[in-house]
Structure formats: C-alpha cells, structure tokens
Amino acid sequence: MGRTSSAPATCEVVWSRILNSMVTRLGICLALAVGLYGQSVPRIEDIRGKAVLLFTPHPDDDAFCCGGTLARLVQQGNTVRVVIYTNDDKGSYDPEMTSERLARIRKAEEEEGNRVIGIPKENLIWLGHHDGMLEYVDSRRLVEQATEVIRRYRPDIVMTVDPGADSVRWHKSDHRMAAMNTLDAIRAAEWHLYFPNHKLQLGLEPWRVPAYLFFYVLEKDANLYVDIEPVLEKKLEAGLAHVSQFEPGVHKYSPTWTPADKSKARAELEGMILRRNGRHVEAFRWATDFNQF
Ligand SMILES: [Zn+2]
C-alpha cells in the first residue's frame, strides 16, 4: 500500500530529513567499518587467558605462518589448539615414499613443531583429509566437522587462511578451501538450527566466534604485525621440525638433518620471514564480528 496523504514538505523539513538520513547512514557505515576492519585492533602482547583455535590446511602452515605468534600466545597463558584439515600425504618426490608413510611422518613433524612452540599434541585436532583433495570432500560434511570443533572448544579467536579482504583471493586449493570452509563453519556455529544433532547427540551448544585473525595476508590487507624477535628461535626450530618439507628430504627422505642441510634450511626459512624496521614479524588481518571481542 502507498501512503494515503502527505502535506507538502518545506525546504527546511526536507533538508532536515536528508541530513538525518545522511547521519544515520554515516553511523551505519562507521559501525560496519569498525566491525569489519577492526579499528580497535589489539596488540598480541595484550591477549591473555583466551582460547585460540587455528585451522591450518596442512601440518606445517601453522608453523610457517604463525609459529612466533603462537609461541607468544602460549607464553601469555592463552590456550591454543590447532585443527589440521589434511594429512599432507602427497608432497614428496621420493620414489620410495608412500602416502601412508608420508602422513605418519608429517604427523610426527607437526607434533614436534608444536611441542617446540608449547602446544601439546593433545591440542592438535586432525580432520584427516587427503592432501590436495579438500575441495572434493563432501562440502556439507566438511563444514559440519569444523562447526563441531568450534562448538566444542568455543574459541575467543579463530585463526585461518585469509579469504580476502574485499574479494575472494587466489590460494592453492587446500588453502582456499580451508579459508572458505572455516568461515562457513563460524557462521553455522552460532545458529542452533544448523546441525541440531550437535546439541541432541553431543550436548554442544551454539557458539558465536568474537574475533578472526587471518594469516597468509596480502601486505595491503595486513593490519596487525606481531614482533616475533623474542621467540625467533622457537619459530625457526618449529619450522625445522618439518624435515620432509625441505631438501634433501623432499627428494630423498631422512628423519635427521646433516648440519650443512639444516643450516641451509634454516637460512631459507629465515629468509621467508617478513621484516619491519629491522625486526622479524608475522603479518595478519584482524577482523571482528561487530567488535564484540
Ligand atoms: Zn599448506
């Protein structure tokens, strides 16, 4: 139905309406900007006593992207858990290697890397999908798996691959899928009508995740840099636990380093770490859901 009557509006009234509408819209835009881009980006050093849940595509991305930050979070009394989407059972040129053996090796490396950082193996949650195949897993099953983990551990912060600040980003396939699936699970986790079996069968309540910390960000999108200089050795040691990810292990696996190979891999790893003002840093995009963190 349309309006039945309206008195002719004076210029003053019209301008007042326009102004009110502009102020309201500006307010909404500002609220959205604060909510989505987190003007109140915290310092990692100030985060204590929180539950952090990191979703990693493979059992090495967590050390490479965020090993220093995770070490700092653990030192500050936060509880960090790592969810590993795939078992990384494909990336080897060694003709003697099998998928089953590689999965076992990568699991042991991930446990060792996280031990160095201070995350016990009880805090590692393996979803067990095959390397490179995450996009071909039943998508409903995958989002339900991640939703269940979120509802079980009720994290204050979820960390995952950056899906892109203003558009979908190109990533290698498992990374792309980990980014999108984790976001879909965050959305599902807060609504009780998604996967009601979680409450009925497992006693898990819905959970709204207050904050997201995205890694593997483009430099233009990064809004949080963590100074990892104090924990640099931990980051490097955690990275070097992944012996099979470096040469010569990629072509011919051996569980132990020669000193020469180790120092070469260490230099390679250190060269991959971002530097700002002469300090080693890790870059992130912090985003919150309407600043509830
Ligand atoms: Zn990866």
Residues whose N, C-alpha, C, O or C-beta is under 5 A from the ligand:
A	BS01	ZN	P57 H58 D61
